[in-house]
């Protein structure tokens, strides 16, 4: 049987915080290998914000590129919280959504690694207007109910931990 063509889109910030919640890390080679057993992976994209001169992030992104992930980055925004403290924020939701619409003719199934409810709308558009299947990978602790309802299928990292943990 011919494997379906799949594109993997990773919401880096969302998955980063999911891993913190889980207290363990994903081995990107292992998850890629797991998905490739059932699908013909056309492309894997990792979207994230990057702070200037962040050597750890630079090395991480370099590692992803070495294992054939396409990295899509934008500068992190420096923000102030209500107490005047500084924090950094990045949101690549629009970039992911636009790229999905531009790429609809290149895949049968989307695999989205995120728990963000903002993606429920684009999932519905992909299903209704382009007849795409969408599989969401996330955590029981961080997936939104909207995403669970929108996806054709969802897989919890906790259920595949032995196969994907670093």
Contact map, one row per residue, 1 for C-alpha under 8 A:
1110000000000000000000000000000000000000000000000000000000000000000000000000000000000000000000000000000000000000000000000000000000000000000000000000000000000000000000
1111000000000000000000000000000000000000000000000000000000000000000000000000000000000000000000000000000000000000000000000000000000000000000000000000000000000000000000
1111100000000000000000000000000000000111000000000000000000000000000000000000000000000000000000000000000000000000000000000000000000000000000000000000000000000000000000
0111110000000000000000000000000000000111000000000000000000000000000000000000000000000000000000000000000000111000000000000000000000000000000000000000000000000000000000
0011111000000000000000000000000000000011110000000000000000000000000000000000000000000000000000000000000001111000000000000000000000000000000000000000000000000000000000
0001111100000000000000000000000000000011111000000000000000000000000000000000000000000000000000000000000000111110000000000000000000000000000000000000000000000000000000
0000111110000000000000000000000000000000111110000000000000000000000000000000000000000000000000000000000000101110000000000000000000000000000000000000000000000000000000
0000011111000000000000000000000000000000101110000000000000000000000000000000000000000000000000000000000000000111100000000000000000000000000000000000000000000000000000
0000001111100000000000000000000000000000000111100000000000000000000000000000000000000000000000010000000000000111100000000000000000000000000000000000000000000000000000
0000000111110010000000000000000000000000000111100000000000000000000000000000000000000000000000000000000000000001110000000000000000000000000000000000000000000000000000
0000000011111110000000000000000000000000000001110000000000000000000000000000000000000000000110010000000000000001110000000000000000000000000000000000000000000000000000
0000000001111111000000000000000000000000000001110000000000000000000000000000000000000000000000000000000000000000000000000000000000000000000000000000000000000000000000
0000000000111111100000000000000000000000000000111000000000000000000000000000000000000000011000000000000000000000000000000000000000000000000000000000000000000000000000
0000000000111111110000000000000000000000000000000000000000000000000000000000000000000000000000000000000000000000011100000000000000000000000000000000000000000000000000
0000000001111111111000000000000000000000000000000000000000000000000000000000000000000000000000000000000000000000111000000000000000000000010000000000000000000000000000
0000000000011111111100000000000000000000000000000000000000000000000000000000000000000000000000000000000000000000000000000000000000000000000000000000000000000000000000
0000000000001111111110000000000000000000000000000000000000000000000000000000000000000000000000000000000000000000000000000000000000000000000000000000000000000000000000
0000000000000111111111000000000000000000000000000000000000000000000000000000000000000000000000000000000000000000000000000000000000000000011011000000000000000000000000
0000000000000011111111111100000000000000000000000000000000000000000000000000000000000000000000000000000000000000000000000000000000000000000000000000000000000000000000
0000000000000001111111111000000000000000000000000000000000000000000000000000000000000000000000000000000000000000000000000000000000000000000000000000000000000000000000
0000000000000000111111100000000000000000000000000000000000000000000000000000000000000000000000000000000000000000000000000000000000000000000010000000000000000000000000
0000000000000000011111111000000000000000000000000000000000000000000000000000000000000000000000000000000000000000000000000000000000000000001000000000000000000000000000
0000000000000000001111111000000000000000000000000000000000000000000000000000000000000000000000000000000000000000000000000000000000000000000000000000000000000000000000
0000000000000000001101111100000000000000000000000000000000000000000000000000000000000000000000000000000000000000000000000000000000000000000000000000000000000000000011
0000000000000000001101111110000000000000000000000000000000000000000000000000000000000000000000000000000000000000000000000000000000000000000000000000000000000000000011
0000000000000000001000011111011000000000000000000000000000000000000000000000000000000000000000000000000000000000000000000000000000000000000000000000000000000000000111
0000000000000000000000001111111000000000000000000000000000000000000000000000000000000000000000000000000000000000000000000000000000000000000000000000000000000000000111
0000000000000000000000000111111100000000000000000000000000000001000000000000000000000000000000000000000000000000000000000000000000000000000000000000000000000000000100
0000000000000000000000000011111110000000000000000000000000000000001000000000000000000000000000000000000000000000000000000000000000000000000000000000000000000000000000
0000000000000000000000000111111111000000000000000000000000000000000000000000000000000000000000000000000000000000000000000000000000000000000000000000000000000000001110
0000000000000000000000000111111111100000000000000000000000000000000000000000000000000000000000000000000000000000000000000000000000000000000000000000000000000000001100
0000000000000000000000000001111111110000000000000000000000000000000000000000000000000000000000000000000000000000000000000000000000000000000000000000000000000000000000
0000000000000000000000000000111111111000000000000000000000000000000000000000000000000000000000000000000000000000000000000000000000000000000000000000000000000000000000
0000000000000000000000000000011111111100000000000000000000000000000000000000000000000000000000000000000000000000000000000000000000000000000000000000000000000000001100
0000000000000000000000000000001111111110100000000000000000000000000000000000000000000000000000000000000000000000000000000000000000000000000000000000000000000000000000
0000000000000000000000000000000111111111100000000000000000000000000000000000000000000000000000000000000000000000000000000000000000000000000000000000000000000000000000
0000000000000000000000000000000011111110000000000000000000000000000000000000000000000000000000000000000000000000000000000000000000000000000000000000000000000000000000
0011000000000000000000000000000001111111000000000000000000000000000000000000000000000000000000000000000000000000000000000000000000000000000000000000000000000000000000
0011110000000000000000000000000000111111100000000000000000000000000000000000000000000000000000000000000000000000000000000000000000000000000000000000000000000000000000
0011110000000000000000000000000000010111110000000000000000000000000000000000000000000000000000000000000000000000000000000000000000000000000000000000000000000000000000
0000111100000000000000000000000000110011111100000000000000000000000000000000000000000000000000000000000000000000000000000000000000000000000000000000000000000000000000
0000111000000000000000000000000000000001111100000000000000000000000000000000000000000000000000000000000001100000000000000000000000000000000000000000000000000000000000
0000011100000000000000000000000000000000111110000000000000000000000011000000000000000000000000000000000000000000000000000000000000000000000000000000000000000000000000
0000001111000000000000000000000000000000111111000000000000000000000111000000000000000000000000000000000000000000000000000000000000000000000000000000000000000000000000
0000001111000000000000000000000000000000001111100000000000000000000011110000000000000000000000000000000000000000000000000000000000000000000000000000000000000000000000
0000000011110000000000000000000000000000000111110000000000000000000011110000000000000000000000000000000000000000000000000000000000000000000000000000000000000000000000
0000000011111000000000000000000000000000000011111000000000000000000000111000000000000000000100010000000000000000000000000000000000000000000000000000000000000000000000
0000000000111000000000000000000000000000000001111100000000000000000000111100000000000000011100000000000000000000000000000000000000000000000000000000000000000000000000
0000000000001000000000000000000000000000000000111110000000000000000000001111000000000000111100000000000000000000000000000000000000000000000000000000000000000000000000
0000000000000000000000000000000000000000000000011111010010000000000000001111000000000000000000000000000000000000000000000000000000000000000000000000000000000000000000
0000000000000000000000000000000000000000000000001111110000000000000000000011000000000000000000000000000000000000000000000000000000000000000000000000000000000000000000
0000000000000000000000000000000000000000000000000111110000000000000000000010000000000000000000000000000000000000000000000000000000000000000000000000000000000000000000
0000000000000000000000000000000000000000000000000011111000000000000000000000000000000000000000000000000000000000000000000000000000000000000000000000000000000000000000
0000000000000000000000000000000000000000000000000111111111000000000000000000000000000000000000000000000000000000000000000000000000000000000000000000000000000000000000
0000000000000000000000000000000000000000000000000000111111100000000000000000000000000000000000000000000000000000000000000000000000000000000000000000000000000000000000
0000000000000000000000000000000000000000000000000000011111110000000000000000000000000000000000000000000000000000000000000000000000000000000000000000000000000000000000
0000000000000000000000000000000000000000000000000100011111111000000000000000000000000000000000000000000000000000000000000000000000000000000000000000000000000000000000
0000000000000000000000000000000000000000000000000000011111111100000000000000000000000000000000000000000000000000000000000000000000000000000000000000000000000000000000
0000000000000000000000000000000000000000000000000000001111111110000000000000000000000000000000000000000000000000000000000000000000000000000000000000000000000000000000
0000000000000000000000000000000000000000000000000000000111111111000000000000000000000000000000000000000000000000000000000000000000000000000000000000000000000000000000
0000000000000000000000000000000000000000000000000000000011111111100000100000000000000000000000000000000000000000000000000000000000000000000000000000000000000000000000
0000000000000000000000000000000000000000000000000000000001111111110000000000000000000000000000000000000000000000000000000000000000000000000000000000000000000000000000
0000000000000000000000000000000000000000000000000000000000111111111000000000000000000000000000000000000000000000000000000000000000000000000000000000000000000000000000
0000000000000000000000000001000000000000000000000000000000011111111111100000000000000000000000000000000000000000000000000000000000000000000000000000000000000000000000
0000000000000000000000000000000000000000000000000000000000001111111111100000000000000000000000000000000000000000000000000000000000000000000000000000000000000000000000
0000000000000000000000000000000000000000000000000000000000000111111110000000000000000000000000000000000000000000000000000000000000000000000000000000000000000000000000
0000000000000000000000000000100000000000000000000000000000000011111110000000000000000000000000000000000000000000000000000000000000000000000000000000000000000000000000
0000000000000000000000000000000000000000000100000000000000000001111111000000000000000000000000000000000000000000000000000000000000000000000000000000000000000000000000
0000000000000000000000000000000000000000001111000000000000000001111111100000000000000000000000000000000000000000000000000000000000000000000000000000000000000000000000
0000000000000000000000000000000000000000001111000000000000000001100111110000000000000000000000000000000000000000000000000000000000000000000000000000000000000000000000
0000000000000000000000000000000000000000000011110000000000001001100011111000000000000000000000000000000000000000000000000000000000000000000000000000000000000000000000
0000000000000000000000000000000000000000000011110000000000000000000001111100000000000000000000000000000000000000000000000000000000000000000000000000000000000000000000
0000000000000000000000000000000000000000000000111100000000000000000000111110000000000000000000000000000000000000000000000000000000000000000000000000000000000000000000
0000000000000000000000000000000000000000000000011100000000000000000000011111000000000000010100000000000000000000000000000000000000000000000000000000000000000000000000
0000000000000000000000000000000000000000000000001111000000000000000000001111100000000000010000000000000000000000000000000000000000000000000000000000000000000000000000
0000000000000000000000000000000000000000000000001110000000000000000000000111110000000001110000000000000000000000000000000000000000000000000000000000000000000000000000
0000000000000000000000000000000000000000000000000000000000000000000000000011111000000001110000000000000000000000000000000000000000000000000000000000000000000000000000
0000000000000000000000000000000000000000000000000000000000000000000000000001111100000111100000000000000000000000000000000000000000000000000000000000000000000000000000
0000000000000000000000000000000000000000000000000000000000000000000000000000111110000111100000000000000000000000000000000000000000000000000000000000000000000000000000
0000000000000000000000000000000000000000000000000000000000000000000000000000011111111110000000000000000000000000000000000000000000000000000000000000000000000000000000
0000000000000000000000000000000000000000000000000000000000000000000000000000001111111110000000000000000000000000000000000000000000000000000000000000000000000000000000
0000000000000000000000000000000000000000000000000000000000000000000000000000000111111000000000000000000000000000000000000000000000000000000000000000000000000000000000
0000000000000000000000000000000000000000000000000000000000000000000000000000000111111000000000000000000000000000000000000000000000000000000000000000000000000000000000
0000000000000000000000000000000000000000000000000000000000000000000000000000000111111100000000000000000000000000000000000000000000000000000000000000000000000000000000
0000000000000000000000000000000000000000000000000000000000000000000000000000000111111110000000000000000000000000000000000000000000000000000000000000000000000000000000
0000000000000000000000000000000000000000000000000000000000000000000000000000011110011111000000000000000000000000000000000000000000000000000000000000000000000000000000
0000000000000000000000000000000000000000000000000000000000000000000000000000011110001111100000000000000000000000000000000000000000000000000000000000000000000000000000
0000000000000000000000000000000000000000000000000000000000000000000000000001111000000111110000000000000000000000000000000000000000000000000000000000000000000000000000
0000000000000000000000000000000000000000000000001000000000000000000000000001111000000011111000000000000000000000000000000000000000000000000000000000000000000000000000
0000000000001000000000000000000000000000000000011000000000000000000000000111100000000001111100000000000000000000000000000000000000000000000000000000000000000000000000
0000000000001000000000000000000000000000000000011000000000000000000000000000000000000000111111000000000000000000000000000000000000000000000000000000000000000000000000
0000000000100000000000000000000000000000000000111000000000000000000000000100000000000000011111110000000000000000000000000000000000000000000000000000000000000000000000
0000000000100000000000000000000000000000000000000000000000000000000000000000000000000000001111111000000000000000000001100000000000000000000000000000000000000000000000
0000000000000000000000000000000000000000000000000000000000000000000000000000000000000000001111111100000000000000000000000000000000000000000000000000000000000000000000
0000000000000000000000000000000000000000000000000000000000000000000000000000000000000000000111111110000000000000000000000000000000000000000000000000000000000000000000
0000000010100000000000000000000000000000000000100000000000000000000000000000000000000000000111111111000000000000000000000000000000000000000000000000000000000000000000
0000000000000000000000000000000000000000000000000000000000000000000000000000000000000000000011111111100000000000000000100100000000000000000000000000000000000000000000
0000000000000000000000000000000000000000000000000000000000000000000000000000000000000000000001111111110000000000000000000000000000000000000000000000000000000000000000
0000000000000000000000000000000000000000000000000000000000000000000000000000000000000000000000111111111000000000000000000000000000000000000000000000000000000000000000
0000000000000000000000000000000000000000000000000000000000000000000000000000000000000000000000011111111100000000000000000000000000000000000000000000000000000000000000
0000000000000000000000000000000000000000000000000000000000000000000000000000000000000000000000001111111100000000000000000000010000000000000000000000000000000000000000
0000000000000000000000000000000000000000000000000000000000000000000000000000000000000000000000000111111110000000000000000000000000000000000000000000000000000000000000
0000000000000000000000000000000000000000000000000000000000000000000000000000000000000000000000000011111111100000000000000000000000000000000000000000000000000000000000
0000000000000000000000000000000000000000000000000000000000000000000000000000000000000000000000000001111111100000000000000000010001000000000000000000000000000000000000
0000000000000000000000000000000000000000000000000000000000000000000000000000000000000000000000000000011111100000000000000000000000000000000000000000000000000000000000
0000100000000000000000000000000000000000010000000000000000000000000000000000000000000000000000000000001111110000000000000000000000000000000000000000000000000000000000
0001111000000000000000000000000000000000010000000000000000000000000000000000000000000000000000000000001111111100000000000000000000010000000000000000000000000000000000
0001110000000000000000000000000000000000000000000000000000000000000000000000000000000000000000000000000001111100000000000000000000011000000000000000000000000000000000
0001111000000000000000000000000000000000000000000000000000000000000000000000000000000000000000000000000000111110000000000000000000011110000000000000000000000000000000
0000011110000000000000000000000000000000000000000000000000000000000000000000000000000000000000000000000000111111000000000000000000011110000000000000000000000000000000
0000011110000000000000000000000000000000000000000000000000000000000000000000000000000000000000000000000000001111100000000000000000000111100000000000000000000000000000
0000000111100000000000000000000000000000000000000000000000000000000000000000000000000000000000000000000000000111110000000000000000000111100000000000000000000000000000
0000000111100010000000000000000000000000000000000000000000000000000000000000000000000000000000000000000000000011111000000000000000000001110000000000000000000000000000
0000000001100110000000000000000000000000000000000000000000000000000000000000000000000000000000000000000000000001111100000000000000000001110000100000000000000000000000
0000000000000110000000000000000000000000000000000000000000000000000000000000000000000000000000000000000000000000111110000000000000000001111001110010000000000000000000
0000000000000100000000000000000000000000000000000000000000000000000000000000000000000000000000000000000000000000011111100000000000000000000000110010000000000000000000
0000000000000000000000000000000000000000000000000000000000000000000000000000000000000000000000000000000000000000001111110000000000000000000000111110000000000000000000
0000000000000000000000000000000000000000000000000000000000000000000000000000000000000000000010000000000000000000000111111000000000000000000000000000000000000000000000
0000000000000000000000000000000000000000000000000000000000000000000000000000000000000000000010001000000000000000000111111110000000000000000000000010000000000000000000
0000000000000000000000000000000000000000000000000000000000000000000000000000000000000000000000000000000000000000000011111111000000000000000000000110011000000000000000
0000000000000000000000000000000000000000000000000000000000000000000000000000000000000000000000000000000000000000000001111111100000000000000000000000000000000000000000
0000000000000000000000000000000000000000000000000000000000000000000000000000000000000000000000001000000000000000000000111111110000000000000000000000000000000000000000
0000000000000000000000000000000000000000000000000000000000000000000000000000000000000000000000000000000000000000000000111111111000000100000000000000011000000000000000
0000000000000000000000000000000000000000000000000000000000000000000000000000000000000000000000000000000000000000000000011111111100000000000000000000010000000000000000
0000000000000000000000000000000000000000000000000000000000000000000000000000000000000000000000000000000000000000000000001111111111000000000000000000000000000000000000
0000000000000000000000000000000000000000000000000000000000000000000000000000000000000000000000000000100100000000000000000111111111111000000000000000000000000000000000
0000000000000000000000000000000000000000000000000000000000000000000000000000000000000000000000000000000000000000000000000011111111111100000000000000000000000000000000
0000000000000000000000000000000000000000000000000000000000000000000000000000000000000000000000000000000000000000000000000001111111110000000000000000000000000000000000
0000000000000000000000000000000000000000000000000000000000000000000000000000000000000000000000000000000000000000000000000000111111100000000000000000000000000000000000
0000000000000000000000000000000000000000000000000000000000000000000000000000000000000000000000000000000100000000000000000000111111110000000000000000000000000000000000
0000000000000000000000000000000000000000000000000000000000000000000000000000000000000000000000000000000000000000000000000000011111111000000000000000000000000000000000
0000000000000000000000000000000000000000000000000000000000000000000000000000000000000000000000000000000000111100000000000000011101111100000000000000000000000000000000
0000000000000000000000000000000000000000000000000000000000000000000000000000000000000000000000000000000000011100000000000000011000111110000000000000001100000000000000
0000000000000000000000000000000000000000000000000000000000000000000000000000000000000000000000000000000000001111000000000010001000011111000000000000001110000000000000
0000000000000000000000000000000000000000000000000000000000000000000000000000000000000000000000000000000000001111000000000000000000001111100000000000001111100000000000
0000000000000000000000000000000000000000000000000000000000000000000000000000000000000000000000000000000000000011111000000000000000000111110000000011001011100000000000
0000000000000000000000000000000000000000000000000000000000000000000000000000000000000000000000000000000000000011111000000000000000000011111000000000000001111000000000
0000000000000010010000000000000000000000000000000000000000000000000000000000000000000000000000000000000000000000111000000000000000000001111101100000000001111000000000
0000000000000000010001000000000000000000000000000000000000000000000000000000000000000000000000000000000000000000001000000000000000000000111111100000000000111100000000
0000000000000000000000000000000000000000000000000000000000000000000000000000000000000000000000000000000000000000000000000000000000000000011111100000000000011100000000
0000000000000000010010000000000000000000000000000000000000000000000000000000000000000000000000000000000000000000000000000000000000000000001111100000000000000000000000
0000000000000000010000000000000000000000000000000000000000000000000000000000000000000000000000000000000000000000001000000000000000000000011111110000000000000000000000
0000000000000000000000000000000000000000000000000000000000000000000000000000000000000000000000000000000000000000011110000000000000000000011111111011000000000000000000
0000000000000000000000000000000000000000000000000000000000000000000000000000000000000000000000000000000000000000001110000000000000000000000001111111000000000000000000
0000000000000000000000000000000000000000000000000000000000000000000000000000000000000000000000000000000000000000000010000000000000000000000000111111100000000000000000
0000000000000000000000000000000000000000000000000000000000000000000000000000000000000000000000000000000000000000000010010000000000000000000000011111110000000000000000
0000000000000000000000000000000000000000000000000000000000000000000000000000000000000000000000000000000000000000001110110000000000000001000000111111111000000000000000
0000000000000000000000000000000000000000000000000000000000000000000000000000000000000000000000000000000000000000000000000000000000000001000000111111111011000000000000
0000000000000000000000000000000000000000000000000000000000000000000000000000000000000000000000000000000000000000000000000000000000000000000000001111111000000000000000
0000000000000000000000000000000000000000000000000000000000000000000000000000000000000000000000000000000000000000000000010011000000000000000000000111111100000000000000
0000000000000000000000000000000000000000000000000000000000000000000000000000000000000000000000000000000000000000000000010010000000001111000000000011111111000000000000
0000000000000000000000000000000000000000000000000000000000000000000000000000000000000000000000000000000000000000000000000000000000001110000000000000011111000000000000
0000000000000000000000000000000000000000000000000000000000000000000000000000000000000000000000000000000000000000000000000000000000000111000000000001001111100000000000
0000000000000000000000000000000000000000000000000000000000000000000000000000000000000000000000000000000000000000000000000000000000000011110000000001001111110000000000
0000000000000000000000000000000000000000000000000000000000000000000000000000000000000000000000000000000000000000000000000000000000000011111000000000000011111010000000
0000000000000000000000000000000000000000000000000000000000000000000000000000000000000000000000000000000000000000000000000000000000000000111100000000000001111111000000
0000000000000000000000000000000000000000000000000000000000000000000000000000000000000000000000000000000000000000000000000000000000000000111100000000000000111111100000
0000000000000000000000000000000000000000000000000000000000000000000000000000000000000000000000000000000000000000000000000000000000000000001100000000000000011111100000
0000000000000000000000000000000000000000000000000000000000000000000000000000000000000000000000000000000000000000000000000000000000000000000000000000000000111111100000
0000000000000000000000000000000000000000000000000000000000000000000000000000000000000000000000000000000000000000000000000000000000000000000000000000000000011111111100
0000000000000000000000000000000000000000000000000000000000000000000000000000000000000000000000000000000000000000000000000000000000000000000000000000000000001111111110
0000000000000000000000000000000000000000000000000000000000000000000000000000000000000000000000000000000000000000000000000000000000000000000000000000000000000001111110
0000000000000000000000000000011001000000000000000000000000000000000000000000000000000000000000000000000000000000000000000000000000000000000000000000000000000001111110
0000000000000000000000000111011001000000000000000000000000000000000000000000000000000000000000000000000000000000000000000000000000000000000000000000000000000001111111
0000000000000000000000011110010000000000000000000000000000000000000000000000000000000000000000000000000000000000000000000000000000000000000000000000000000000000111111
0000000000000000000000011110000000000000000000000000000000000000000000000000000000000000000000000000000000000000000000000000000000000000000000000000000000000000000111
